[in-house]
Amino acid sequence: MSSVLEKPSLWRRVSPLWNGLDPTLMAATVVLAMAGMVIMYSSGYDHGTRFVDHGRNMILAGIIMLTVAQVPPQRLMSLALPLYALGVALLVAVALFGITKKGATRWINVGVVIQPSEILKIAVPLMLAWWFHKREGQLRPLDFAAAALLLALPAVLIMRQPDLGTALLVMAAGLSVIFFAGLSWRLVVPPLVLALVGMVLLVVFEPQLCAPGNDWPLLRAYQQQRICTLLDPSRDPLGKGFHIIQGMIAIGSGGFFGKGFMAGTQTHLEFIPERTTDFIFAAYAEEFGLLGTLALIVAFAFLILRGLAIALEASTVFSRLLAGAITMIFFTYAFVNMGMVSGILPVVGVPLPFISYGGTAMVTLGLALGMLLSIARAKRLVQT
C-alpha cells in the first residue's frame, strides 16, 4: 500500500519529457551547445557576463525546445495562420512606429522591446506548410503564385528595415517549403543559372562596377559596399574590409590543430570584430584549428541530415514541409555564417547556431528545434 501512495521522484515526473525524442538530433544539438559554451568562455572573457548570459539563453532555449516537442504537429498547424498574421502586423507596426538604432528600424516597444522579424523565421515556413497541406492533391500553378506572395510580403517588409540577413533567412525557409511542395525544376534551374552568370560577370567587371560613384539599382549603398568589399577586401583594409581580412587571418593562423583554448592571439588581442556574435567562428577556428572546425561541421551535418530524414519519414504533408524548412534554416544559418567569416560570402549579420551570442536568435532556434523534435516524436509514437 505504501508503494502505491509513494510520491514519484522528480526524475520520474520529468522523464516523460524525454520519451520519444530523437537521439541523433539531441546528440548533435548537445555537441554544438557544448562547443558554443567553450568558445564563448574564451572569446567573451572580457565581455562582462556574456558567458553566463549565453548559458542562460541556452537553458531558456532548451526549456522552449522540450516544451514545444510535446506539442503534436496538428496543434502546431493550428498556430500557422494567427502567428503569420501577428508577425506581419508587427512588421507593419515597426515600419510606422518602430525604434531606430544604427540606421535600421527593426524593433518595436510592446511593453518590452522586441524584433518582430525573428517571429517570421518560424511563422513563414509554418504558414506555407499549412497552405500546401490544405491543397494536398490539387496543387495548381496559382497555388505556388499565392505561396510566393505569402513569402514576399514579410520578406519585403524586413528588407525595408533594412535587415538583409534576416530577410535572407526568411526567404530561404519559405523557398525551401515551396520547393519541397513540388515546384518544377524547370522553374528552379533558370534563376540559378542567371545567378551564376551574374556572379561571373560581377567578378569579371568588378573594377568598373565598384568604381566610386557607380550606384547599383535595387541595392542600398552599404549593400553594394559589402559585395564590393567581398570581391576585394584590400580595397578598404582598415574600414569595410577589416572584418573579412581579420576573420581570414584568424582562421588561417589556427593551422591544423589550432593555437589552443584561450590561446588565440587574434581573439584575445581583439583583432576579430564581433568575436562573440557574427564572427565567433573565426575565434573558434583560430583556437581549435582545422581539426576542430571539421568536428563542428560534422556536428552540423549530423543535425541537418537527421532533419532531412525526419522530413522524409513524416506522415503528413504539413509535417514533411515544416521539417524540411526548419532543417534548411539550420543549414542556411551555418553556411552563411561560415561563408561570410571565411570571405566567400558578403557580411550580412547571420549568427552561427548554438555558438554565437544572442538571446532572440537562441530562442528562435530552440523553438525551431522543438518543432522538429515534435514531428520526429509523433512518427516514433505512431510506430510504437
Protein Blocks (a to p, Z undefined) as FASTA:
>chain_A
ZZmmpccdfklmmmmmmgopafklmmmmmmmmmmmmmmmmmmmmmnojmmmmmmmmmmmm
mmmmmmmmmpcfklmmmmmmmmmmmmmmmmmmmmmmpcceehiafbdcehiacdfklmmm
mmmmmmmmmmmmmmgoiacfklmmmmmmmmmmmmmmmmmmpcfklmmmmmmmmmmmmmmn
opafklmmmmmmmmmmmmmmmmmmmmmmmpghiacehiafklmmmmmmmmmmmlmmmlmm
mmmmmmmmmmmmnmmnonbehiafklmnomaghklmmmmmmmmmmmnommlmmmmmmmmm
mmmmmmmmmmmmpcbfklmmmmmmmmmmmmmmmmmmmmmmnopaccehiacehkagcfkl
mmmmmmmmmmmmmmmmmmmmmmZZ
